[in-house]
């Protein structure tokens, strides 16, 4: 009888193991869904259509759905979260870049892999990826999601609003961390960015001004545009949304929830006014609104060195650069052939390669942290000029 019990127990264990194995396989296979291609299909997948646009009333009360979990991803941790979603890119000039990488989906999969790998080499912070369902499967992306560089993967439960950069609005609402550095895939971590968290203790958001905010006037003449009639200027208050910090506070939740519900409510204007409700412009609107209580810490450019066009203004660097946000600087292989052949790009690439990479070029060959010499970066001239400082 005892032998019979042992045999039954072994069978039960084997059955349970099979069931658990099948569940694990099912979870693994669901990640092969990445990216509906809106540029070719024009319609969301059935899975995406089932996503909700309703938010819980309790701040940070949205249950997260993990495709991959880790004990390092929890609401008391500080961590980095990258985003990859299913929204179309509004730049027609990107098509040549996509073609060079074998299509839009593979472009972003390769770019994300590069960004995550460089971050893992330069910081011990846990790394998460926020992803919506993707279709068809992309082996390169699946390798990144389950690679050694990534700690956890969170699948989006809120549907994305139609328009540009919706991931930057819904991702914060679904971060697994108590304090998060949210990064676009076209960034490169050059030095550990974790020290900014200490500066954030009395704030909800940590943002870096756009390099040319207050200077460019191209939006002012657009009827109904986001800046039309808004004090008549771009107000030196637009922050870049491709790299920013936030803490899990009630004020931060209210801010991102307000941004999300605003985007959803204005989906009808996401055609001709495609950029009107994009994340960056929307954040600017909300931060300028009367009665806004979210506390913003303005960080220096070293925490989001946004140098993505030749027209960018020279920028003074007073410390080591933590985050580069520029394909021109850190990822020239993701530019189109014409962009790569530009004489400015050739000159810049020569300077960066001679230094051993963009981070070594910007930070003086990896010199010890402390008080590095001030430098003036002029992207158009591919120059990094030391400046005497007292």
Backbone torsions as a table, in degrees:
resi	resn	phi	psi	omega
1	UNK	NA	-42.2	178.4
2	UNK	-61.9	-39.6	178.7
3	UNK	-64.3	-36.9	178.5
4	UNK	-64.5	-42.5	177.8
5	UNK	-60.5	-42.9	-179.8
6	UNK	-63.9	-39.6	179.5
7	UNK	-64.3	-44.1	177.9
8	UNK	-63.0	-38.9	-179.6
9	UNK	-65.0	-41.5	178.9
10	UNK	-63.7	-40.8	178.4
11	UNK	-62.4	-41.6	179.8
12	UNK	-62.7	-41.3	178.9
13	UNK	-63.1	-43.3	-179.8
14	UNK	-63.4	-41.3	178.8
15	UNK	-63.4	-45.3	179.5
16	UNK	-61.2	-41.3	179.5
17	UNK	-63.3	-40.3	178.3
18	UNK	-63.0	-43.8	179.8
19	UNK	-61.3	-46.5	179.1
20	UNK	-62.1	-38.7	178.2
21	UNK	-63.8	-41.7	178.6
22	UNK	-65.1	-38.8	177.9
23	UNK	-63.2	-44.5	179.5
24	UNK	-62.1	-40.5	178.3
25	UNK	-63.5	-40.5	179.6
26	UNK	-62.5	-43.1	178.6
27	UNK	-62.6	-41.4	-179.7
28	UNK	-63.8	-43.2	-176.9
29	UNK	-68.3	-29.8	-179.8
30	UNK	-64.9	-25.0	179.7
31	UNK	-74.3	-9.6	176.4
32	UNK	-74.0	-3.2	175.9
33	UNK	-82.1	75.0	177.8
34	UNK	-111.2	144.5	157.7
35	UNK	61.3	97.3	164.4
36	UNK	-64.4	145.4	-179.0
37	UNK	-102.7	95.5	-175.1
38	UNK	-64.2	-21.6	-177.1
39	UNK	-74.4	-18.3	179.8
40	UNK	-115.5	-34.8	-175.6
41	UNK	-90.3	-37.3	179.5
42	UNK	74.4	4.0	-178.8
43	UNK	-145.4	146.1	178.9
44	UNK	-72.8	157.9	176.5
45	UNK	-69.5	165.8	179.2
46	UNK	-61.2	-37.5	-179.7
47	UNK	-64.7	-43.4	179.7
48	UNK	-65.5	-35.4	-178.0
49	UNK	-64.1	-21.3	-177.9
50	UNK	-87.9	-4.3	-178.8
51	UNK	-70.0	153.0	-175.4
52	UNK	-97.2	154.2	173.4
53	UNK	-112.6	9.6	-179.0
54	UNK	-93.3	140.7	-179.5
55	UNK	-106.9	148.3	175.8
56	UNK	-69.4	153.4	179.1
57	UNK	-75.1	-27.9	179.4
58	UNK	-80.3	126.8	177.9
59	UNK	-55.2	134.9	-178.6
60	UNK	55.9	33.6	-177.2
61	UNK	-95.9	8.7	-179.1
62	UNK	-80.6	120.8	178.0
63	UNK	-67.5	129.4	-179.0
64	UNK	-85.8	147.0	176.3
65	UNK	-111.3	112.0	-177.8
66	UNK	-91.6	128.5	168.2
67	UNK	-86.4	-33.1	173.4
68	UNK	-140.6	130.2	-176.7
69	UNK	-116.2	163.9	179.1
70	UNK	-157.1	145.1	176.1
71	UNK	-65.3	-12.8	177.6
72	UNK	-80.3	-12.6	-179.8
73	UNK	-103.7	101.9	-180.0
74	UNK	-154.1	170.4	-170.7
75	UNK	-79.6	7.6	172.9
76	UNK	-112.4	-0.2	-176.2
77	UNK	-93.6	158.1	168.0
78	UNK	-102.2	136.4	-177.9
79	UNK	-160.1	171.6	177.4
80	UNK	-103.0	136.3	175.5
81	UNK	-127.9	125.3	173.5
82	UNK	-96.9	160.0	-178.4
83	UNK	-122.6	142.1	167.5
84	UNK	-146.1	127.4	-172.4
85	UNK	-134.5	-162.5	-173.6
86	UNK	-119.4	19.6	-178.4
87	UNK	-84.4	142.9	176.8
88	UNK	-70.6	153.9	176.7
89	UNK	-92.0	133.2	-174.2
90	UNK	-80.5	-1.4	-177.6
91	UNK	-95.3	115.3	177.7
92	UNK	-66.0	-26.6	-179.3
93	UNK	-66.7	-15.2	-178.9
94	UNK	-72.9	-18.0	-173.6
95	UNK	-57.2	-41.9	179.5
96	UNK	-65.6	-34.8	176.2
97	UNK	-65.0	-43.4	179.5
98	UNK	-61.0	-44.9	-177.2
99	UNK	-61.1	-35.6	-179.2
100	UNK	-63.8	-30.7	-178.0
101	UNK	-98.0	3.6	179.7
102	UNK	91.1	24.3	178.3
103	UNK	117.1	163.1	-175.4
104	UNK	-59.6	-47.5	-175.7
105	UNK	-63.9	-43.3	179.4
106	UNK	-68.6	-30.8	175.9
107	UNK	-58.0	-52.5	-176.7
108	UNK	-72.3	-31.0	177.2
109	UNK	-65.0	-43.9	179.8
110	UNK	-68.3	-38.9	-179.6
111	UNK	-66.1	-41.2	178.5
112	UNK	-63.8	-42.3	179.7
113	UNK	-59.9	-42.8	178.9
114	UNK	-63.2	-45.4	-177.6
115	UNK	-63.8	-45.9	-178.2
116	UNK	-64.7	-41.0	-177.6
117	UNK	-65.2	-41.9	179.8
118	UNK	-68.6	-35.4	178.1
119	UNK	-64.5	-43.9	-178.5
120	UNK	-62.7	-30.7	-179.2
121	UNK	-74.6	-16.3	-170.6
122	UNK	-123.5	2.1	177.0
123	UNK	-151.9	151.9	176.6
124	UNK	-97.2	1.4	178.7
125	UNK	-60.5	143.9	174.2
126	UNK	-63.5	147.9	-177.5
127	UNK	-119.8	126.9	176.3
128	UNK	-118.4	156.2	172.6
129	UNK	-122.5	129.0	174.3
130	UNK	-97.3	121.4	-174.2
131	UNK	-135.4	139.4	168.1
132	UNK	-89.3	170.7	179.7
133	UNK	-66.2	138.5	-176.0
134	UNK	-125.4	146.4	-176.4
135	UNK	-156.1	125.8	8.9
136	UNK	-85.2	175.7	-178.9
137	UNK	-62.4	143.8	176.3
138	UNK	-125.7	105.1	-176.2
139	UNK	-55.3	-38.1	-178.5
140	UNK	-61.6	-39.2	180.0
141	UNK	-71.1	-41.0	179.5
142	UNK	-60.4	-36.9	178.8
143	UNK	-63.8	-36.6	178.6
144	UNK	-70.4	-45.3	-178.0
145	UNK	-58.5	-34.6	-176.4
146	UNK	-109.9	13.5	178.6
147	UNK	-77.7	171.2	-176.0
148	UNK	-70.1	-18.5	-177.3
149	UNK	-76.3	-19.6	-173.5
150	UNK	-105.3	133.3	178.9
151	UNK	-87.5	-44.0	-178.0
152	UNK	-149.8	157.1	178.8
153	UNK	-127.9	124.8	179.2
154	UNK	-108.9	126.6	178.4
155	UNK	-91.8	131.5	-178.4
156	UNK	-61.8	135.0	177.4
157	UNK	-107.3	-15.3	176.2
158	UNK	-96.6	137.4	177.7
159	UNK	-72.4	149.7	179.1
160	UNK	-80.3	139.1	173.9
161	UNK	-72.8	149.6	178.9
162	UNK	-70.5	135.0	-176.4
163	UNK	135.0	-174.9	-173.2
164	UNK	-90.5	139.4	170.8
165	UNK	62.2	37.7	179.3
166	UNK	-67.8	-27.2	-178.9
167	UNK	-59.9	-33.0	-178.3
168	UNK	-70.6	-11.5	177.2
169	UNK	-96.6	-42.9	-176.5
170	UNK	-84.7	-27.8	-178.0
171	UNK	-60.5	-44.9	179.8
172	UNK	-58.3	-33.7	-179.6
173	UNK	-68.7	-12.8	-175.2
174	UNK	-127.6	30.2	177.6
175	UNK	-79.6	141.0	177.8
176	UNK	-81.6	-8.8	-172.0
177	UNK	-99.1	155.5	173.7
178	UNK	-75.3	-31.6	175.7
179	UNK	-135.3	127.6	-168.8
180	UNK	-128.2	139.1	164.7
181	UNK	-105.8	112.4	-177.9
182	UNK	-95.1	127.3	-174.7
183	UNK	-127.7	139.3	167.8
184	UNK	-71.9	164.1	179.8
185	UNK	-74.3	-16.9	-179.7
186	UNK	-92.8	33.7	176.7
187	UNK	-113.5	162.2	173.1
188	UNK	-137.7	127.5	176.1
189	UNK	-80.9	119.2	-178.8
190	UNK	-98.1	-28.0	178.8
191	UNK	-150.8	158.8	-177.0
192	UNK	-54.4	118.2	-177.8
193	UNK	-88.3	6.0	-172.7
194	UNK	-68.9	-18.5	-177.2
195	UNK	-67.9	-18.8	178.0
196	UNK	-67.3	-25.1	179.4
197	UNK	-60.5	-35.2	178.9
198	UNK	-64.6	-36.7	179.4
199	UNK	-73.6	-10.8	-175.6
200	UNK	-95.4	2.5	-171.0
201	UNK	-58.6	-32.6	-178.5
202	UNK	-103.8	16.2	-176.3
203	UNK	-133.0	165.6	-180.0
204	UNK	-101.9	-38.5	-179.2
205	UNK	-125.5	146.0	173.0
206	UNK	-124.0	115.6	-172.7
207	UNK	-132.4	156.0	177.4
208	UNK	-115.8	134.9	178.4
209	UNK	-62.8	145.6	170.1
210	UNK	-58.6	140.4	-175.3
211	UNK	-57.9	-35.1	-177.6
212	UNK	-109.9	19.3	179.3
213	UNK	-59.3	137.2	180.0
214	UNK	89.8	-10.0	-177.3
215	UNK	-107.6	-52.3	-176.9
216	UNK	-65.9	140.4	-179.0
217	UNK	-122.9	12.3	-173.2
218	UNK	-62.9	-25.7	-177.7
219	UNK	-84.3	-16.5	-171.1
220	UNK	-66.8	-27.8	-177.0
221	UNK	-89.9	0.0	-178.9
222	UNK	-83.6	112.5	178.1
223	UNK	-58.6	128.3	179.6
224	UNK	77.3	2.0	-179.8
225	UNK	-67.0	168.2	-173.2
226	UNK	-63.9	-26.1	-177.8
227	UNK	-102.4	-4.7	-176.8
228	UNK	-60.5	123.3	177.1
229	UNK	76.1	-0.6	-178.9
230	UNK	-86.2	78.8	179.8
231	UNK	65.4	5.7	174.8
232	UNK	74.0	2.7	179.2
233	UNK	-139.4	173.4	-179.7
234	UNK	-89.1	1.0	168.8
235	UNK	55.7	25.3	173.6
236	UNK	46.8	23.5	-176.8
237	UNK	-122.1	3.9	-179.8
238	UNK	-82.5	124.0	178.8
239	UNK	-100.0	148.3	176.7
240	UNK	-78.4	137.9	-174.5
241	UNK	-103.5	10.0	-179.1
242	UNK	-89.9	-7.0	176.5
243	UNK	-158.2	107.8	179.3
244	UNK	-152.4	158.1	-179.5
245	UNK	-102.8	150.7	169.6
246	UNK	-155.0	154.2	178.8
247	UNK	-111.0	154.7	-178.4
248	UNK	-80.8	74.9	178.8
249	UNK	-114.9	163.4	178.8
250	UNK	-63.9	-37.6	-179.6
251	UNK	-65.9	-38.8	178.6
252	UNK	-67.3	-42.3	177.4
253	UNK	-59.2	-46.9	-178.5
254	UNK	-61.3	-38.3	-179.6
255	UNK	-64.9	-51.2	-178.0
256	UNK	-68.9	-34.8	176.6
257	UNK	-64.1	-40.5	177.9
258	UNK	-64.5	-40.2	178.6
259	UNK	-63.5	-42.1	-178.2
260	UNK	-67.1	-48.3	-178.7
261	UNK	-65.0	-30.8	176.9
262	UNK	-68.4	-43.6	177.9
263	UNK	-60.4	-46.3	-178.9
264	UNK	-63.0	-41.4	-178.1
265	UNK	-66.2	-23.6	-176.3
266	UNK	-109.9	23.5	-180.0
267	UNK	-58.7	-31.5	-177.6
268	UNK	-63.5	-24.3	-178.8
269	UNK	-94.8	11.7	-177.3
270	UNK	-85.6	17.0	174.8
271	UNK	-94.2	-94.8	177.9
272	UNK	-58.9	-34.9	178.9
273	UNK	-95.5	43.4	-173.2
274	UNK	-51.4	-40.6	-176.7
275	UNK	-88.2	-10.9	-172.9
276	UNK	-58.2	-36.7	-177.7
277	UNK	-114.6	23.5	173.4
278	UNK	-65.4	159.5	-170.6
279	UNK	-56.6	-47.1	-173.2
280	UNK	-64.6	-47.7	178.4
281	UNK	-66.1	-36.0	179.6
282	UNK	-66.8	-42.9	176.5
283	UNK	-57.9	-42.4	179.3
284	UNK	-59.8	-46.0	179.3
285	UNK	-57.7	-47.8	-175.6
286	UNK	-68.0	-39.8	-179.8
287	UNK	-66.6	-27.9	178.9
288	UNK	-86.5	-8.3	-176.1
289	UNK	-68.3	140.6	177.2
290	UNK	-58.6	135.6	176.3
291	UNK	86.4	-0.1	178.7
292	UNK	-65.1	128.1	-174.2
293	UNK	-107.6	-5.3	-178.6
294	UNK	-64.6	136.3	-175.1
295	UNK	-95.6	120.0	-175.9
296	UNK	-106.0	129.1	171.4
297	UNK	-99.3	115.5	178.1
298	UNK	-81.9	117.4	-176.7
299	UNK	-96.3	154.9	179.9
300	UNK	-73.4	166.6	-174.9
301	UNK	-62.6	-19.2	179.1
302	UNK	-60.9	-18.4	-179.3
303	UNK	-97.0	0.1	173.6
304	UNK	-169.6	77.9	-176.8
305	UNK	-78.6	90.0	-174.8
306	UNK	-88.9	95.9	-179.0
307	UNK	-129.4	71.8	-170.5
308	UNK	-103.0	-5.1	176.8
309	UNK	-138.0	156.0	-179.0
310	UNK	-66.4	-19.7	-177.1
311	UNK	-82.1	-1.1	-178.9
312	UNK	-61.2	145.9	179.4
313	UNK	-72.7	150.9	172.4
314	UNK	-56.8	147.4	-177.0
315	UNK	-130.0	138.2	179.2
316	UNK	-87.9	124.3	177.6
317	UNK	-106.3	123.0	-177.1
318	UNK	-112.7	-1.4	-179.7
319	UNK	-150.6	179.6	178.0
320	UNK	-68.2	138.0	178.3
321	UNK	-73.7	127.2	177.3
322	UNK	-90.4	-43.8	-173.9
323	UNK	-132.4	124.1	172.2
324	UNK	-98.4	132.2	-178.2
325	UNK	-124.2	73.7	-171.9
326	UNK	-167.5	118.9	173.2
327	UNK	-68.9	-31.5	179.4
328	UNK	-58.5	-39.7	-177.2
329	UNK	-85.5	-47.5	-167.9
330	UNK	-109.1	-14.2	-175.9
331	UNK	-144.4	61.9	-177.9
332	UNK	-62.5	-23.9	179.7
333	UNK	-67.9	-12.4	178.4
334	UNK	-95.6	6.9	174.3
335	UNK	-91.8	163.0	177.8
336	UNK	-71.1	161.3	178.5
337	UNK	-55.5	-39.2	179.1
338	UNK	-64.6	-41.3	179.2
339	UNK	-65.8	-38.6	179.7
340	UNK	-68.0	-30.2	-177.6
341	UNK	-83.2	-10.1	179.4
342	UNK	-56.2	135.3	-175.4
343	UNK	-59.0	-30.2	178.1
344	UNK	-70.2	-39.2	178.3
345	UNK	-66.3	-38.9	178.7
346	UNK	-64.1	-43.2	179.7
347	UNK	-64.9	-42.7	-179.9
348	UNK	-65.4	-43.8	-178.8
349	UNK	-62.0	-38.3	179.2
350	UNK	-63.4	-42.2	179.9
351	UNK	-66.1	-43.4	-178.8
352	UNK	-67.0	-44.7	-179.4
353	UNK	-63.7	-37.4	-179.9
354	UNK	-65.0	-29.2	-179.6
355	UNK	-85.3	-11.1	-178.7
356	UNK	95.8	20.1	179.1
357	UNK	123.9	163.2	-173.9
358	UNK	-65.3	-37.2	-178.0
359	UNK	-69.1	-40.0	177.1
360	UNK	-66.6	-36.9	179.2
361	UNK	-65.2	-45.5	-177.4
362	UNK	-73.1	-35.8	-171.7
363	UNK	-106.7	16.5	174.1
364	UNK	73.2	42.9	175.4
365	UNK	70.3	26.2	177.7
366	UNK	76.1	31.8	178.5
367	UNK	-59.2	153.2	-179.6
368	UNK	-56.1	145.5	178.1
369	UNK	-64.9	151.9	179.5
370	UNK	160.9	-114.2	178.3
371	UNK	-124.3	80.2	-179.1
372	UNK	-65.9	158.8	179.2
373	UNK	-63.9	141.3	177.0
374	UNK	-64.3	142.6	179.5
375	UNK	-133.2	146.2	174.9
376	UNK	-108.5	115.3	-179.5
377	UNK	-93.4	121.7	173.9
378	UNK	-120.0	100.5	-172.6
379	UNK	-62.2	-43.7	-176.9
380	UNK	-61.2	-29.6	179.6
381	UNK	-97.5	0.3	-176.9
382	UNK	52.8	39.8	-176.9
383	UNK	-117.5	143.7	175.3
384	UNK	-130.5	97.7	-169.7
385	UNK	-99.7	121.6	175.8
386	UNK	-63.3	143.3	179.2
387	UNK	-127.7	130.2	179.5
388	UNK	-64.1	134.8	178.1
389	UNK	-132.2	143.9	-177.9
390	UNK	-85.5	NA	NA
